[in-house]
Amino acid sequence: MAPNTSKSGKSTPKVSQKLNSVEKIFIKYRRCDSPQTWWIVFGVVCLLTAATRFYKVGEPEHVVWDETHFGKFGSWYINRTFFFDVHPPLGKMLIGAFGYLTGYDGMFPFVKPGDSYEGVSYLGMRVCCTAMGACLVPFAFIIVWEMTFSLPAATLAASLILFDVGLLTLTQYILLDPILLFFIMGSVVGIVKFHAQREKPFSISWWAWLCFTGSMLSGSVSTKFVGLFVVIYVGLHTIKSLWDLYGDLNNSLTYVAKHFLARALGLIVLPVVLYFVYFYIHLTVLCKSGNGDGFYSSAFQSQLEGNSLYNASMPLELAYGAEISLKNARTGGGYLHSHIHLYPEGSGARQQQITTYSHKDFNNKWLVKKWNEEPGDWEDDDPVELVKNGDLIRLEHVPTGRNLHSHREPSPVTKRHHQVTGYGENGMGDVNDVWRVEVVNGEEEEVVKTVVHKLRFVHYLVGCALMSHNKQLPKWGFEQMEVTCNPNVHDLNNLWNIEENVFPKLPNSSFEIYGPNFVEKFLESHTVMFQGNSGLKPKEGEITSQPWQWPINFKGQWFSAIDGFKVYLLGNPIIWWGNLFVLAAFVLVYFYHAYRTQRGKVDDTETKARRDKTLEACGWLVLAWGLHYLPFYAMGRILYFHHYFPALLFSSMLTGVILDYLLESLPSMVPQYLSSSVYPWLTGLFYSTLIYSFYLFAPLAYGMHNLDPSFENSTVHQIRWLDSWEF
C-alpha cells in the first residue's frame, strides 16, 4: 500500500541554503517526496505500537474489570451454552474464537474481578484483543494521510493515539472495546481509501475498498449498537460523494445511478447480509440451554437443545393440580415469582412480595387450583379436570403456600395500578385470590394449552389484569421487576405463557414444532436487547459518569483494584486537555480564514490549497467526533467513562491535523534566520512532552505495584493532578 507522494498538497518549505543534518532530515520528512520515507516513518510507528501494546500483556494474571463478563461469554460460545447480553454477538463470538484457537477450553468460570488465571489459557484471548486494539494507531496514520497527504500530520495523529495511556489500558484486555474500536476505525480507513479511488471508478481496487468498508461497518454494529454512529458518518460521506457526482454535468444520470447502486450494494446490502449471518451463527452455535433463556419467549426456548422441559416434552393441556411456571409473553419478560419477604411499611399491605424474575428458580412454581376447592394428590384416582377459557382459578405459590392476591391498595412503584401480593396460609386465603383465565382470541370453553396460548389473568373482584413491566423495585425488592394489577385489561404487558407444566396424569407432548423460525428469533433477540439496553439505569446509590466529564478527563475508572497490582483507566491528560485546546484553536482558525475570505484577502495558490485541504479534513473529523460523543447527552441509560474513547480517536486525529497546519505556518511568521529551525525545535518539544507524559502515566496502564499514593514521595502521588482521580 505504498503511498503516491506526488499527491501531496503541501507547499515546499522555504529554507536557507545553510542547513545542518537535523534540519535536512526534517525537510525530507515534511516533503515526503519518496515512498521510502513514508514507509520508514510508518514502520517506526508500527514498531512502537507493538512495543507499547504487547508489553506486559499477560499482566495481571487475574480477571480484570469486565473480563468477568466477556471472558464468560467467550466460554459459553466454546461450550455452546445460550446466554443473554445487551450487545450484538460478533465481538463475543470473536473472543470465543480467539480462546478456542489458542487452546482455551472454556471451563474457567470468570466469577468476579480478581479471580486468578493460574492454569488457564487466557493469554491468547488477551493477545488477540490487544492486536485489534494495536491496529488503531496505524489506522489513524492512514486516515490522516489520505485526508491531508501530510506525513507530519499523519505521524502526529498516530502518536497522540500511540502515547495515550487510556487507549492502551482499554485495548489490552478481554473486552469488546478493542474490537469495537478496530471496526470503527476500519470503517473510516475503508471510506477514505475508497474515496482515494475516485479516479478509478469500478476498478478492482475501487470495489475492494467499497466492500472492505461495508464489512467494517457491519462489524461495528454487530459488536455494539453504538457502531451505528460510524454508519451515519460513512453515510454522510457517501451522500456528499454522490452529490458531487450528481453536480458534475459531465456525468450522465445513468452513470450517477450506477454509482448509487454500487454504494447501496457495498454499504447497505453487504453489511445487512453480514449482520444476519453473524446472528445466524450466534443462534446456531448457542444450542444448549443456559441462564439467558429466561429473557426470551417460551417458543424461542423450545429450540434450545439440552433444555429438558422442551426436549423431554410435557403436557400440552393444563389441568387442575398442575405445577406451572408463568412467563410474561412480552419479549424479554420474566417469570412470575415470589419469596418469603414482605412489602415494607408504606408500600401498600405488608404482605408477601410478588415480582418477576428473569432466571429459572424454584420460587417461580405455582399450583393451579379451582377457585372453591383444593386439588387432590397426583397419586389419587380422581378424574383429570382441564382448565378452560373463562374458568375461575387460584394460583398457590408452591414454596410458601400463599395465594396470588390483589386488592385496591396502590402498587408500590406504579401507583395508578393495584398491588399484587402473596396472601393466606397453606393455600387458604380469601375471595381476593380468585382470577379468571382468559385465552387471547380463544373460543368459549377452549382448553388452556402450555406454551401455545397467550393468557390473561383478570382479578375476579377488582377487574384488573395481572401485569409485569420493566420497572424495577428498590433494594427491598432485590431490584426485581414489579408485578401489578393493571386497570387497563387489554395492555399487551398483561399477557402470559405457561412455560413449565408438570402433571403426571397427562401424556407429554413435544413442543419443537411450535418453535420460531430464524427471522422470528432474530426479531425477538433484538427486542430483548433493546429492552435490556433501555433497562440499564443507574441503581440506587450508584455513582455514574456524566458525558461532560469525559473530554476533560475528570475521573477515571478502576480496572483492577487488587492489592499489589492496580490498574486505573485514565487518559493521558496532556493529550486530552491538548485535544480540547486544539478543538478551540480549530474554531478560531476556521473563523479567521472565513473572515479573511469575506474581506477579500487573497492567498497564493499553494497556501490556499493547503488551507482548504486542512479545513476539509478537520470538518470531517469534527463531524465524526460529534457523532460519537454528543448523542450520549440524550441517552437515559447508565454511562461510563470508556464510552468516550471512540470520540477520542477522532479528536486526537483532529489535533494532529491542526498542529501540523500551525507548525507549517509558523516558519513564514518568524524572522528569516529562525525559519529553518523553528519547526524542528517545536516538533522536538512536542514529541518530548508526549513521550515524557506517557512515561509518567504508564504505571496506571501497566500496573501499580505496591505503590501507596498516600506517601508524598510516591510516583503515583505526584501524578495525581486532580482530586477526582481516585488512584
N, C-alpha and C positions, 0 to 999 in steps of 0.2 A: 504494500500500500504506500509506495514511495510518493511523496507529495510533488505536485507540479509547482515548483517555486517561482516559475515565471508569472504565476497568477497574482503574486503579492502586490497589494495596492499601497505598500508603504513607500514613502519617499526615501531617497538615499541620504543618509546623514551627511551634513556639511561639516567637514573636519579640516584641520590644518595639515600640512604635509609632514610635520614632525610628530609622529605617534610612537609611543612605546609599545611593547609587545602586548601588554594587557589591553590597551586601547584598541589595538588591531584585532584582537580576539573578539572584543565586544562589537566592533564594527561588522565583522563577519557574522557574528551571532545575530545582530539586528537585521542585516540584509538577508540572511538565509538564502544565499544565491546558489546553493548546491544541495542536492538531496542528502549528501553525506553529513552535512551539518545538521539537518533535520533529524536524521536517524541517530546521530550521536547524542543529541540532546534528549530525544525520545527514549533512547536506550538507558541513559543515566536516570531519567525519571522512573522508568520501569524497574530498574535495579534497586533504587532507593525505596520504591513502593514495596517490593518483595521483602527487602531487609527489615523495614519497619513493621509490616503486617504479619509476617511469619515468625518474627522474634517472640519467643515465649508463648507461641500459640497454644501449647499444651497446658499452660498455667492459667488459672489454678486448677488443680486436679480434683475439683468438686463442681457440683451443679451451680451455675451462675444465673441469677435472676430468672428470666422467662425460659431458660433452657429446661426448666421443670415442666413447662407446657409443650414446647416444640420438640424436645427430645422424646417426650412421651408419645406425641403424635407420630413421630418417626417410627417408634417401636410398634405402635398399633398398625401402621402400614405393613411393617415386616411380618407381624402376626396376623394380618388381615382382619383386625378387630374393628368393628364400627364404632365411631365416636362423633361427637358434635363439636363444631367450632364455628365462631362467627365469621371466619375468613374463608375465602375460596381455597381449593385444595392444592394448587400447584406447588407453592412453597413447601408445604408439609410433605407432599409426595417426594419432592427433591431431597429433603432431609432424610426421609426413609430410604430413598435410593442411595444416597451417599453412605448411609450406615450399612446397608446391605452389601454394597460393592466393596466396602473396606473392612468387612469381617465382623460387624456388629450383629449380634444375634437377636436383638430386640427384647431381651429379658430384663434389662435394668429398669427399675420402677419409676425413676425420676420423681420421687415423692415430694421433695422440697429443696430449695436452695441450700447449699452447704453439704448435701449428701456426697460422700466420697465416690470417686470414679475408680477406685482401686480394683484392678482386674477387669475393667470394662473397656472395650474397644471404641472409645468415644472420639479419639483423635481424628479419625477420618471425616466425621461429620463436621468437626470444628475446622479442619483444614479446608474442606470444600466450601463451606460458608465463607471463610476468610478469603479464599481465592476469588469468589464472586465479589466480595467487598473490595478486594485489591484492584479489581478492574475499573473502579470508579475513577482512579487517578488518570490512567491512560485514556479513558473515555472523555474526561474533561479536557485533556490535552487536544484530542482530535476534534471535539466540538468547537472549541475556541479557535483552533487553527482554521477549520472550514468556514467559520464565521468572519474571521479577520485576516487570514493569511499572514498573521504576525507570529513569528516564533517566540519572541519575548512574552507576548500576551498569553499564548498557549502554555508556556512554562510557568508564568506567574499564577495562572488559574489552577494548573495542576498542582503546583507547590502549596497553594492555600488549602487544597483538599488533602494533599500528602501529609502536611505537618499539623493537621487538626487532630488533637488527641481524642476529641469526642467521636469523630468518624472512625478513628482507629478502634476505640472501645466498642462501638456499636456493631462493627463488622467483623469481629474476631471470635464470635461465639455462635452456638447453635440456635439461631434466631431467624425470623422471617425478614428482618430489616436488611441484612446484606443482599438477600435475594431480591427483595422489592427494589432497593436502590439500584441494583445491577440492571434490572429490566427497565426502570425509569430512564436511567442514563443511556442504556442501549437503544431505547426508543428515540431519544434525541440524536444520538450518533447516527442512527438509521436515517432520520429525516434530513439531517444536514448533508450526509453523504449522498442521499437521493437527490437533494437539491443541486448538489455539485455535478450531477449527471444530466442537468437540464439541456446541455448542448448535444447530448446523445440520446434523445428520447427513444424508448422502446428497444434499446440495446440490451444485451445480456446483463451488463453491469447495472443498468437502469432498473431492470426487473428484479435483479438480485437484491439491490438495496431497498426497493419497494417492499419485497416480501420479507426481508430482514426486519424492516420497521414494523410491519404488521405482526410478525412473530413476537417481537419485543413488547408491542402494545398488549397483545393477548397475555403474555407473561406477567405484565404489570397488574392488569385487572384480575388475573387468575391467582395472584398471590395475596393481594389485599384490594379492597374496593377503592381505597384512595388512589390506586393506579388509574382511576378514571380521570384524574386531573391531567396526567400527561397525555391521555387520549384527547382531551379537549385542546391541549396545546398543539398537538400534531394536527388535529382537525382544523384549527385556525390557520396554522402554517399552510396546510393544503388548500384551504379556501383562498388564501392570499395568492398562492401559486396559480390556481385555476383562474382567479380573477385577472391576473396579469396576462395569462394566455388568452383569455377572452377579450381583453382590452387591446391586444395586438391585432390590428386589422389585416395583417398579412396571414393570419391563421383563419382557416375556414371553420364554420360551426361543426362540421364533421370531424375535423382534427381536434377541436376542443372536446367534443363528445367522446372521442377515443381516449383522451387523457382522463376525462372524468370517470369513464368506465374502468380504466386500468387502476385508478386510485381506489375506486369503490371495491374492486376485487381484492387489491392488496391490503387496504387499510380498514375495510369493513368486513367483507365476506371471509377472508382468511382468518382474522382474529376471532370472529364469531365461531367459525368451524373449529378452530383450535380450542376455544373456550369450552365448547360442547364436548370435545374429545377428552379434555382433562377431567371433566365431570364424569364422563362415561368410565374412564379408567378408575377414578375415585370410587364410584359406586360398584364397580365390578370387583376391584381388589378387596374392598372392605365388605366381605360377605359373611362375617361372623358377628353374632350379636355381641353388643358391648354396652358401655354405660351411656352412650349417646342415643340409644334407642328411644328413651323417654321423651325426647324433643320432637319426635316425628309421629305421624298418624299410625294407627294400628295396621292399616293396609300396607304402609311403607315397611313396617317392621316384619310383616309376614314374608317379605322377600329375603330377610337376613338369615342365612344358613347358620345353624347352631342354636337358634332360638327355639328351645324345646316347646314353648307354648304353641308355636305355629307348625314346626315340622312334625311334632308328635300329635298335633291337632287337638281339638277339644269340642265339646258340644256346640252345635250351631244354634240351637234354640235355648232360650232362657227359661229356667224352671224355678219355682219357689223352693227355697232351701239351698240354692247355689251360692257359692262364694265367688265374687267377681271383683275385678278392678275396673274402675271407670276412668276414662281418659277424655279430657276435653277435646272435642272434634276440631276445634280451631287449630290449625297447623302450629306446632310448637307449644301447644297446651300441655299442662301437667296432669298427673294422676290425682284424683280425689283422695285426700289424705287427712289423717287426724293423729293426734298424740295426746298424752296424758296431761299436757299443760293447759291451763285455763287462760281465758282472756283476762287482761289486767283490769284493775279498777279504772273506771272512766271510759271503758271500751265496750259499752253495752253490758249484757248479762255476763256474770263471771262463770261462764260455762266452758266446756271443753272446746279448744280451738279446732276449726276446720280450715284446711288450706289446700292448695295444690302443690305437688312436689314433682320435680322433673325426672326423678330416678325411681327405679323399681325398688319396692320396700314392702316389708310385711305390714306396715301401717297403712298400706293402700287397699287392704282387703275389706270387703263389705258383704254381709249376709243379706240375701233378698228374702223378705217376709211379706205375707199378706198383711193388710192394714189392721186386721182384727184378730189374728191368731199367730201362734208361734209355729214354725215348721217342724216337722218330725226329723228324726235322725236319718242319715243316709242308709243305715242298715235296715230300717223298717220296711215293711212290705206295702206301705201306703202308696196309692197310685200317684204317678207324677202329674203335677199340675203346672202348666206352662203359663208364663206371664204374657199378657196380651195388651195390645194398644188400648189405652184408656183405663187400665187397671189402677187401683189404689194400692200402694205398697209402703212398707217401711224399709229403710236401709240401716242395718246394725253394724257398727264398726267392730270387726272381729276381735282385734286385740284388747279393746277396752270395754266392749259390751254396751256402748252408748249409741243411741239412735241419731241419725241425721235429722236436724231440727231447725226450724226457723220461727221467727216471731216479728213483731213490729218494731223492735229495737233497731236503731240505725247501725249500719255496719261501721267498724272502727275506722276505716280509711275512706271508703266511698259512702259518705253519709246519706246520700239520696237512696241507697239500697238498704235492704233489710239484712240484719245479722244472721249468719248461719252458724250453728253450734252443734256440739255433741251433747245429748241430754238423756237422762234416765239411768237406770241401773240394771245390768244383765238383760238388756233388751226391753225392759218395761219403761214406758215413758208416758206421753200424753198425746192428745189429738194433733198437736203441732209437729208431730213426727211423720205425718201422713203426706205422701206425694203421689201425684198422678203421672204415670208413664205415658208419654206421647211419642209415637214413631213419626218422624218427619215424613210427610207425604204418604203415610201409611193408611191402609184400609181399616175399617172398623173391625175389632176383634182379631186383627192380624197378630201372629205370634212374634214376640220380640226376638231378634237374632243377634248373635255375637258378631262384632266387627262390622257386619254389613250395614246395620241400621244406625242412623243418627237419631239420638233420643233427646227428649226434653223432659225434665222433671219439674212439674208445676206444683207449688205448695197448695195443699187442699183448702186451707182456710184463708191465707193471705192472698193467694192468686199470683204470686211472683214465681220466677223460674230460677232454678239453680244455675249459677254463673261462675265462671273463672275468667280472670283477665290478668293483665301483666303488671298490676300494681303490687309492689312488694309490701309486706308487713314490716314493721320496725323490728328491732333486735329481739323483742319479747316474742315475736312470731317466727324467729330464726330466719328472717328475711325470705320466707317462702311466699308464694303468691296468694293474694286474698281471694276467698270464696264468699260470694254474696248471694242474696235472693233478689233478682232483678225485676222491678215492676214492669219493665218492657219485655214481655214474654217472647217476642219474636227477634230479639237480639241474637246475632249469629254466635256470640260467645256463650250462649245458653245450651249449645249442642254438645252431646257426649257420645262416646263409643264404649261398648263393653269390650275391653281388650282381653281380659283373662276370665274364663268361665270354667269353674271346677264343679262338676256334678256327676258322680259315678253312675247314676241310674240312666243317663242318656248316652247314646253312642257318640263317639268322636267323629268329627268331620275335618277334612283338610281345607285350609284357607288359602292355599297357594294361588288358587285361581282368582282370588279377589285382590291380588297384589297389583299395584300400579305399573304402568309401562315406564320406559326411561324418561319420556317427556314429563309425565306426571311427577316422577320422583325429582327430576331436575327443578321443576317449578316449586315443589314443596320444599326442597333444600334451600332455595333462595328465600322463600317466605320465612323459613325458620332463621336463616342467617340475618335477614333484615330485622326481624323481631329481636333477635339476640343482640344485634348492634344497638338498636334503639333502647334496649333494656340495660345497657351498660352505663348506669347512672352512678354518681358518687354515693358511696354508702355513708351511713350516719357516722359523723365524726371523722370521715376520711379527708385528708388534705390533698387537694388536687392542684394540678399545674394549669396556669392560665396562658392563653396564647400571647398576651402582651409581654409575658416574662421571657419567652423563648429567645427572641433575637438579641436581647441584652444579656443573655447567659446568666439570668438572675439566680437560678437554682438548678443544681444537677440532680442526679438520680443514682441511688445505690445499686450497683450490680452485684457486689459481693461484700458482705459486712462481717465475714468470718475473721475472728482474731488471728493476727499473723499474716493475713493476705486480704487486703481490702481493695476493691475496685470501685471507682466513682465516675459515673458518666458526666463529664463536663467539657464544654467546648474550650478550645484554646482562646482565651479572652482577647489576645492581640488580634487574632483573625476575626473573631465575632464582632468585637467593637469596631475594628477597622472596616468590616463589611458595612456596618451602619453608617460610618463616616463617609465611605466611598459612595454609598447609595445617595446620601445627601449631596455629595460632590457631583454625581451624575445629574441630579436635578438642576444644580447650578450651571453645569456645563451645557446642558440642553437649553436652558432658558437664555444663557449667554449667547449661544450661537443663533438661537431664534431671534434674539434682539438684534444681533449683527445683520442677519439676513433681512429683517424687517426694515432696518435703517439703510439698506442698500450697500453694505460693506461687501467688497468683492475679494475673495481669496484666490490664490493661484490654483491651478488645476489639481496638482498633487495634494496640496493641503485640503482642498475641498473633498477630493476622493477619499482621503484617509479619514476625514471627519465623518463623512456620510457612512462609510463602512463601519466605523466605530459606533455611531449612534444607532444604526440599524441593528447591529449585534446586541447592543445594550438594550434596545427596545424589546427584542425577543427574550432576552434573559430576565428582564424586569417582569415581563408578562408571565414567564414560567415561574418566577419566584412568587408573584402574587397568586397565581392559580394554586400553588402548593402550600400557601400559608393563609391567605385571607379567609377561605371557606371555613376554617376551624372556628372562627368567631361566631359562626351561625350554628355550630353543632351543639346539641344538647347532651351528647354522651360524655363520659369521663375522658379526659385528655391527659396526655403525658408529655414530658419534655422531648422524648425521642420522636414525636410526631413532626417536629420542625426540621429534621435533618434532610428530607428531600428538598425543601425550600433552601436550606443552607447551601446545597450543592450549586444551585443557580446563583445565589448571592455571591458565593466565592468566585464563580466564573465571571460574574459582572465586575467584581473587584479587580480581577486580573486584567480585563479589557480596559477599564478606566485607568488603572495605574500605568499600563503600557502607553496609553494615549497621552497622559500627563507627562510621563518620563520622556516620551519622544518630542513633546512640545517644549520642554524646558531648555534644551540647548539653544534654541533660537531666541530665548528670552534673556539670556545672560551674556556678559561680555565675551568677545571672541576668544580670549585666552582661556576661558573656562569651558567653552562649548564642548571640547573633546573629552573633558574629564568629569563633568557633572553627571552624565549618565552612568558611567561605571561606578562612581562613588555612591550615588543614590541607590543603584541596583544592589551593590555590595552591602550597603547598610540595611536594605530591606531584607535580603536573604539572611544576613547575620542575625537580625532581630527575630526572623521567623524560626530559624534553626534553634536559637537560644531559648525562645519561648517554648518550643517543643521539648527541649531538654529539661526545662524547669517543670513542666506539667506532665511529662511522660510517666512518672510514678502513679498517677491517677489511673492510667490505662494499663500499664504493665504490672501493677500491683504494689501496694504499700506494705512493705514487710516490716512488721513490728515497729512501726513509726507512730509515736504518740504526738499528735498535734498540739497537746497541751504544753509541751516544752517550748520555751521561747526560741531555742536554737534549732528546733526541728525544721527539716526541709519542707515538710508539708505545711507547717505553721506559717512559714514565710511566704508561701504562695496562696494563702487564704486571704485574698484581697477583699472579698465581700463577706459580711457576716452571714449572709444567706447560703453560702457554700458550706454544707453540713460536714464535710470531711474534717 
